[in-house]
Amino acid sequence: MLVGSCVVLASLSLGLVIGSIAGYYGGRIDRFVNIVLMNAFLSFPGILLAIAFVAFRGPGIFNLVLALSLGGWVGYAAWSVPRCSPRAKKNSSKAARALGATDARVIVRHILPNIIQPVIVQAASVWRARSLLKPP
């Protein structure tokens, strides 16, 4: 239960950050994240990456959580909400930009509060699916 919860939280935070940045900036950054980075992680099975990572780093709960999170962030970043909603909200945050807000402040204060509800629903469904996979 601890490992599954930590993996979902780590994957969620990593995927949300990468997806939000790619969606906010768009263009070359979005194409690089979508085409190169995500496809590289999706081309290998997640369990194979986890086994290789744990073999490289050594045993331990922290290394296991980190290894499983490496393959899990792609599902959150590739999902349409973190990548597409910032594009829609970017135009509505022009007032904040006019007042001198930085990109990080616009993402954290204006975009993330608007996309957090669907992301929480996805995280809960992934966590539930992982908890159902554990042996009785």
C-alpha positions in Angstrom: 0.0 0.0 0.0 2.9 2.4 0.9 4.7 1.6 -2.3 1.7 2.0 -4.5 0.7 5.3 -2.9 4.2 6.7 -3.2 4.5 5.6 -6.8 1.3 7.3 -7.8 2.2 10.5 -6.0 5.7 10.6 -7.5 4.4 9.8 -11.0 1.6 12.3 -10.6 4.0 15.1 -9.5 6.6 14.4 -12.2 4.0 13.9 -15.0 2.1 17.0 -13.9 5.2 19.2 -14.0 6.5 17.9 -17.3 3.0 17.9 -18.9 2.2 21.4 -17.7 5.5 22.9 -18.9 5.2 21.2 -22.3 1.6 22.4 -22.6 2.3 25.9 -21.4 5.2 26.6 -23.7 4.1 24.5 -26.6 6.1 24.5 -29.8 9.5 22.8 -29.8 9.3 21.9 -26.1 6.0 20.2 -26.5 7.2 18.3 -29.5 10.3 17.2 -27.8 8.4 16.0 -24.7 5.7 14.4 -26.8 7.7 12.8 -29.5 11.2 12.1 -28.0 10.8 11.8 -24.3 7.4 10.1 -24.0 7.9 7.7 -26.9 11.3 6.7 -25.4 9.7 5.8 -22.1 6.6 4.2 -23.8 8.8 2.0 -26.0 10.0 -0.1 -23.1 7.8 -2.0 -20.7 7.6 -0.3 -17.4 8.6 -3.4 -15.4 11.7 -3.8 -17.6 12.7 -0.2 -16.8 12.1 -0.8 -13.1 14.1 -4.0 -13.0 17.0 -2.4 -14.8 16.9 0.7 -12.5 16.8 -1.4 -9.3 19.6 -3.6 -10.6 21.6 -0.5 -11.3 20.8 1.4 -8.1 20.5 -1.5 -5.7 17.6 -2.8 -3.6 15.5 -0.7 -1.3 12.0 0.8 -1.0 13.1 4.2 -2.2 14.8 2.8 -5.3 11.7 0.7 -6.0 9.4 3.7 -5.8 11.7 5.7 -8.0 12.0 2.9 -10.5 8.3 2.4 -10.8 7.7 6.2 -11.0 10.1 6.4 -14.0 7.6 4.6 -16.2 4.4 5.9 -14.6 4.8 9.6 -15.2 4.2 9.2 -18.9 0.5 8.4 -18.3 0.0 11.7 -16.5 2.0 13.8 -18.9 0.5 12.3 -22.0 -3.0 12.6 -20.8 -4.8 15.5 -22.4 -5.6 17.6 -19.3 -2.1 18.6 -18.2 -0.9 19.2 -21.8 -4.0 20.7 -23.4 -5.6 22.7 -20.6 -2.6 25.0 -20.1 -2.9 26.0 -23.7 -6.5 27.0 -23.1 -5.8 28.7 -19.8 -2.6 30.5 -21.1 -4.7 33.0 -23.0 -7.0 33.6 -20.0 -4.0 34.5 -17.8 -3.0 37.5 -19.9 -4.0 39.8 -17.1 -1.6 38.2 -14.7 1.2 38.4 -17.3 0.3 42.1 -17.9 0.8 42.7 -14.1 4.3 41.2 -14.3 3.7 37.6 -13.1 6.4 35.1 -14.1 5.7 31.9 -16.1 6.1 29.8 -12.9 3.5 32.0 -11.0 1.1 31.8 -13.9 1.4 28.0 -14.0 1.1 27.5 -10.2 -1.5 30.1 -9.4 -3.7 30.2 -12.5 -3.3 27.0 -14.5 -2.8 24.2 -11.9 -5.8 25.0 -9.8 -8.0 24.7 -12.9 -6.7 21.3 -14.0 -6.2 19.7 -10.6 -9.6 18.1 -10.3 -9.4 15.8 -13.4 -5.8 15.0 -12.5 -6.9 13.9 -9.0 -9.6 11.7 -10.5 -7.0 10.1 -12.8 -4.6 9.6 -9.9 -7.4 8.0 -7.8 -8.3 5.6 -10.6 -4.6 4.6 -11.1 -4.1 4.1 -7.4 -7.2 2.0 -7.2 -6.1 -0.1 -10.2 -2.6 -0.6 -8.6 -4.2 -1.6 -5.2 -6.4 -4.2 -7.0 -3.3 -5.8 -8.6 -1.8 -6.7 -5.2 -2.0 -10.4 -4.3 -4.5 -11.4 -1.6 
